Amino acid sequence: MIAWDSRFFRKSSLYWPLQDVAARFEGALEWPAVEAVDEALSEAAGVRFRLQPPRPRRRRRRRPVDPSSLYDARIHVEGWVPTRPSNWHDFMNALVWATFPAGKRALHARQHRTVAARLGDAPKALPDRRTREQDGLAMLDEGSLLLLAVEGRVSAITAALEARDTSAVQNEMAEGSALALVFGHALYESLLPEERRSIWAMVALLPCPGPLPTERRACIRLADARLAELITTPGTFSQPETFRSLPLDERVLCGGSVLRREPGGELFG
């Protein structure tokens, strides 16, 4: 397990969307308790963060499923996110919630509706397999990259993604036609090790009227709003086989960013 480091977000420019909320924990000498995470982030996130209840012991005879006890129901119905202490995965999830609250809220609402529809009125057990829609939403939640794109350049950017032409996408970003923001909390977690493995992140393309903002917080708000709209559109993210990807690489995703920079090179706004 990777030790706590309150300055983790300064080790990669890909953390730039989380900068404001991650900085609230900078200087902490040890893991913040779940209560501290809740105090620092719940207002921005629009949900509470509570200690994840222990899993019940397995019984030989399976009890009927209680839909209200499921993860997405805790969030959508009760308004709190089950969170494990001293856990990078759940900590990153909390930071993403505080950065993209509308997108996360829409995502978990849809996941809750999808699960509830499959369970029906008298659920005896969870289905053995997820649907393709559930697979797609899970990929969005854990491993996605948001790509804001000026509407007039969407066709060209889509063609470049289809062809896995990374250079063409880089050029679009350098010209101000696109901007990448990491959304999936598992991707943020993957940036922690000193030696990182190569990862290609699923791209959620978010068309919007141009020009794109150059101020960091404005870009985040725009991406959050567009993502929430897309998630609530029926049929979106239901066919994972059609997803396209880009490498999780600072040189590709941040090198030509239109965002203003600090003298030291860090993205800011």
N, C-alpha and C positions, 0 to 999 in steps of 0.2 A: 504494500500500500504506500502511495506517495504521501510524504509528510506534509503537514499544514504549512503553507507559505502565503502570507497575507499580501505579498507583492506578485502573485502568480500572473495577474493580468498585464503586467508590464513586460512579460517575457515574449509576447507575440503580438504583432499589430492586428492579428485577427480577433483579438479580444475587444477591439475598439467599441463595439456596441454596448458592452457590459461595463465600460469604464466607470461611469458615474456610480452605479450601484455597487460594483466591486470595491470601489475606493472607500466605501463606508466601513469596510472591515480591515483596511490597510493599517498596519501597526498592531493588530491583534497578535499576541504571542502564542496563542493556542486556538484550537478549533472553537468557533463560536457555537454556543449551545443553540438548539432549535428555537428556544424562546428568544434568544438574541437575534436570530435570523428573522423571526416573525416581527420583532419590534422594529428592525431596521428596514424591512422590505414590504410588509403587509399593506401599507397604505398605497404604495406605488403599484403593487401587484393586484390589488383588489380582492385578494383572498388571504386567509390566515395560513400559517405554517405550524403544524402540530406534530408531535412525536408519533411516528408510525406505530400503531398498535401491534403487539406480538401476534404472530400467526397462531391460530388455534391448533391444538394437537390433532393429528390425523386419527380418525376413528374408522373402525372396520366398516361400519354402516354409514354411508354418506348421507349427510343431512341435506335437505333442500337448500338451494342457493338463496341467500338473502341479498337481493339486488342493492339494498341501501349500504351494504358493507363493502361493495366493490370500489376500486380506486377512483374511477371517474364519477361515481355517485357521490363520494365524499366531497369531491371538488364542485361538481355542478349543482348538486342538491343542497349540500351542507355548507359549502363555501370554505373548505379547508383542504390543504394539500398534505397527505401523509408524508412525513420527512424523517429520514434516518439520520442520527447524529454522526458527526465526524465522517461524513461520506461525501466525496467529491461529486459523485453523480447527482445526488439530491441537492447539494449546494449549488451546483451549476443550474439545475432546474429552477431553483428559487430565484437565481439571478436573472434567468431568462424570463420568468414570470414578471419580475419587476421592470424588465426592459420592454417586453412585448405583451402587455396584459390583454389587449383586445384579441390578438391572435391566439394566445394560449387559452383564453376563455372560450372562444369559438371552437377551438380544436377539441377541448375536453367535453364541451356540450354535445358536439357531434358524436364523439366516441361513446358518450353515455347513451345517447339516443339509439345508436347502432347496437350496442350491447343489450339494452332494454328490449328492443324490437326482437332480437334473437331469442331472448329468454322467455318472452311471453308472460302470461298471467300466473302460471304455477311452475316456476323453474325447478327442476330436480337436480340439474348439474350444468356446469358451464360447457359450451360446445367444445369438442376436442380440437377443432381448428378455427383459426380466424378467417374471416372473409377477405377477399382481395381489397375491399375498402378499408377494413381494419388494418391490413398490412400496410396500405398506402399511408394511412393516418399515423401509424406507428413510425414509419420511415420519416415522415414530415417532422414529428415530434422529436425524434432522437437524432436524426442524421441529415437534416436539410440545411440548405444554403438559400437565402432569399436573394433574388436578383431583380432589383428595381430596373426597369427598362423604359425608355421613352417610347411612347406608342408607335411612332413612325419608324423605329428601328427594331421592333419586335420580330418581324419576319426575318431580317438578316441575322439577328441573334439566335432565333430558333434554328435557322439553318446551320449556324456555326455549332450549336450544341448537338444537333443531329449528327454532324460530321466529326464531332469531338475535336473541333478546330479551336484549341485553346488560345492560340495567337489572335484569331479573329475576335474572340470575346474580350481579350485583353485590350485590343485596339478600341473596341466599343467603350470600354470603361475609361480608357485614356482620353477619349474624345468627349466624355461626359454623357454618353448615351446610356450607360448602365452603371450600377453600383452593387457590390456584393456585401451581404451581411450574414454572418453565421447565425443560425437560429437553433439548430438541434443541440440540446445540452450534452449529448454523448460526444458530439464533435468538439465542444469546448473542453470536455474532459480529456479527449485524445491529444490535446495540445500540451498537456502537463509534462509528460516525460521528456527528459533531455534528448533521448534518441527516439524520434517519432517514426512510426511506420507510415508508408504512403497510403493515403486515403482519398478516394473520390467521393465527393458529397453530392447527394441528390439536390437538384436545382428546382426551386419553386419560382417560376418566372412571374413577375408582378408588373404588368403594363401600367403605365401612368402617364398623364399629360406632362410634356416637357416644358421647360428644362428641369432637370433634377436639382433639388436643393444642394447647396455646398456646405450648409451648416449641419453638423453631426446629429444633433437632437432632432432637427426637422426631418432628416432622412429616416431616422428610427421611427418617428411618429408616422411618417408616410408609409413605410414598409409594414408597420403594425396594422394600420388601417386597411391597406390593400390586402394583406394576408387574411384578415378577419373576413373581408368581403368574399374572397375567393373560397375560403373554407365553407362559408354558408351557401355557396352556389351548389345546387344539387349535381352530383356526378363527379365533382372535382376530386382528385387524388384517389380515385377508385380503381385505377389501372396502373399498378406499379411498373408493369412491363414497358410502359411508355415514358417513364421518368428518364431524364437525362442528367448528366453529372459534370462536375468540374473538380479539379484537384484542390485539396485543402492545403494551399500553398500561399504564403504571404507574397511571393514574387508574382504570382498570377492574380491574386485577388486584391492586393493592396498596392502594388507597384505603381499603377497608373491612376489611383483614386483621385476624383475631383474634389474630395474634401480638403479643407484647409489643414495645414500642418503646423505643429509647433516647431521652433527652431531646431530641436533635437530630432525631428522627423516623426514624432508621434501624432497620430490623427487626433484632432480635437475640434471643438466647435463652441 
